[in-house]
Amino acid sequence: MPGPAMAIEIGQTLPLQKIQTLDGTYFEVPKNNTKNTLIQLWASWCPFCQRQNTYLENFTKRIPPGSMHIITISIDKTPVIAKEYMRKHRYTFSAAMMTPELSQAIGKIRGVPVLLILDSKNKLIYKEIGEVFEEDFAELSKYAK
């Protein structure tokens, strides 16, 4: 597991605990998981994140329902800011706030957006720092099972 000075890298496992989302529900990967998990880190003030969140929204509508776990993590200062951003842009994907536990597990973030894909055992199999474009999301559909 990475420490606060080092970011998680391909091949490492990200211990995902139950995460409370902005709407008050919980995101949790099932114990007998068979699907990959997409995690995207973003901020409301980031123009690259806004474009990428639009691509992600479209991606969630293109992949078969239930074929991949998807959670996004806001690094904004308060949940109010993140909730308003989600409402304003009408995003429907799950979003949560960065917590100290998530920050410790993910490690040092050198910029946003960050896109991570974990396999069914929470091992990191894909990592991209910086904007992932719409055509790149089309390729990511191979991770949806």
Secondary structure, 3 states (H helix, E strand, C coil): CCCCCCCCCCCCECCCCCEEECCCCEECCCCCCCCCEEEEEECCCCHHHHHHHHHHHHHHHHCCCCCCEEEEEECCCCHHHHHHHHHHHCCCCCEEECCHHHHHHHCCCCCCCEEEEECCCCEEEEEEECCCCHHHHHHHHHHCC
